[in-house]
């Protein structure tokens, strides 16, 4: 009888231990694990994008293949002039244009209907540098890089383009363009305004994660029409 009671007691204790709920991870553990996952993503995504667009960024303008147009991706503008960063992108496009790499320049940016319309400011700058007005196409609906690349192919019908943008921005631009079906090559302008680069590179790291989301999960399209 004693043996039976002892055995029953041990069985009950064992069952109680098995049925005891597991401890949930603490908030600190969740934060640490989330941070590790984000760090891995920040490291892995640029490496993957780099492999996806390998050979598409060309540093010598003479080696750039011919295309249908040169797309300049917008950046900050002032009322009557581009920012230094955007000026660098425009100069890269001008260099390609006068080397007869493409017959048209597509200027794509946001700010439509305001005093800071990026496409209008870019057009004025190009004309002041000798590019004929009839060679310039404006896209006022390029509110972000994804939208600009989408418009280039699905609204303007281009199949092969050259992208003129800043060095830090080029990898993501080429990735989005190729994933949207464009045959594209990039010619980067220097990264001007070095004091702003840490912020720009940090922002770009987050934007690369958003690019993955846009291409593979959800791709919102602006209601603003390109013209």
HUFENUR-V943507 format. One record per backbone hydrogen bond with DSSP energy under -1.0 kcal/mol. NH is the residue of the N-H (numbers start at 1). CO is the residue of the C=O. E is the energy in kcal/mol with one decimal. If there is no record, write none. Layout:
{{NH:CO:E} {NH:CO:E}}
//
This chain:
{{5:1:-2.3} {6:2:-2.4} {7:3:-2.5} {8:4:-2.5} {9:5:-2.4} {10:6:-2.2} {11:7:-2.3} {12:8:-2.5} {13:9:-2.3} {14:10:-2.4} {15:11:-2.4} {16:12:-2.2} {17:13:-2.1} {18:14:-2.2} {19:15:-2.2} {30:26:-2.2} {31:27:-2.5} {32:28:-2.5} {33:29:-2.6} {34:30:-2.5} {35:31:-2.4} {36:32:-2.2} {37:33:-2.2} {38:34:-2.4} {39:35:-2.4} {40:36:-2.3} {41:37:-2.2} {42:38:-2.8} {43:39:-1.6} {44:40:-3.0} {45:41:-2.7} {47:43:-1.0} {48:44:-2.5} {49:45:-2.9} {50:46:-2.6} {51:47:-1.8} {52:48:-2.1} {53:49:-1.7} {56:53:-2.2} {58:186:-2.6} {63:60:-1.6} {64:61:-1.2} {67:101:-2.6} {68:160:-2.3} {70:104:-2.2} {71:162:-3.6} {72:106:-3.0} {73:164:-1.4} {74:108:-2.3} {78:81:-3.3} {83:76:-2.0} {87:83:-2.7} {88:84:-1.8} {89:85:-1.5} {90:86:-2.5} {91:87:-2.4} {92:88:-1.8} {93:89:-1.9} {94:90:-2.6} {95:91:-2.3} {96:92:-1.8} {97:93:-2.7} {98:94:-2.5} {100:97:-1.8} {101:96:-2.3} {105:135:-2.8} {106:70:-2.8} {107:137:-2.9} {108:72:-2.4} {109:139:-2.2} {114:111:-1.7} {118:110:-2.3} {121:117:-2.1} {122:118:-2.5} {123:119:-2.4} {124:120:-2.4} {125:121:-2.0} {126:122:-2.5} {127:123:-2.4} {128:124:-2.1} {129:125:-1.0} {130:127:-1.7} {131:126:-2.4} {135:132:-1.7} {136:133:-1.6} {137:105:-2.9} {139:107:-2.7} {142:109:-1.3} {143:141:-2.1} {148:144:-2.3} {149:145:-2.3} {150:146:-2.6} {151:147:-2.8} {152:148:-2.1} {153:149:-1.4} {154:150:-2.9} {155:151:-1.7} {156:151:-2.4} {158:152:-2.4} {161:183:-1.9} {162:69:-2.3} {163:185:-2.9} {164:71:-3.0} {167:189:-1.3} {170:167:-1.1} {173:169:-1.7} {174:170:-2.7} {175:171:-2.2} {176:172:-2.7} {177:173:-2.3} {178:174:-2.6} {179:175:-2.3} {180:176:-1.3} {181:178:-1.6} {182:177:-2.5} {183:159:-2.9} {185:161:-1.4} {186:56:-3.1} {187:163:-2.8} {189:165:-2.4} {192:190:-1.4} {196:193:-2.1} {197:194:-1.4} {200:196:-2.2} {201:197:-3.2} {202:198:-2.0} {203:199:-2.7} {204:200:-2.4} {205:201:-1.8} {206:202:-1.4} {207:203:-2.3} {208:204:-2.0} {209:205:-1.0} {210:206:-1.8} {211:207:-2.1} {212:208:-1.6} {213:209:-1.8} {214:210:-2.9} {215:211:-2.3} {216:212:-2.5} {217:213:-2.2} {218:213:-3.0}}
//
